[in-house]
């Protein structure tokens, strides 16, 4: 929760990729509640970038398999 509302501009897109554990709670580098009113979009932690990363990994693997099948 290091990045707070005063660190960002208005209507920005915030992609929080940090994962930290505080008192057995998973939190990101961005103080979600304080920046949310200023954001056009924001990724939550947990549940934000992780699923996108997994989806892109599966997509890239499928593309690799598709391309290698043509050889």
BELJOSUL-V137693 format. One line per field, one symbol per residue. psi: psi as a letter, one per 20 degrees, with the letter a starting at -180 (. if undefined). Layout:
psi->???
This chain:
psi->kgprhiiraqlrppooiqpqpoljppraipnghhighiqhqqpqprjehghgggghggghgggggghhhi.
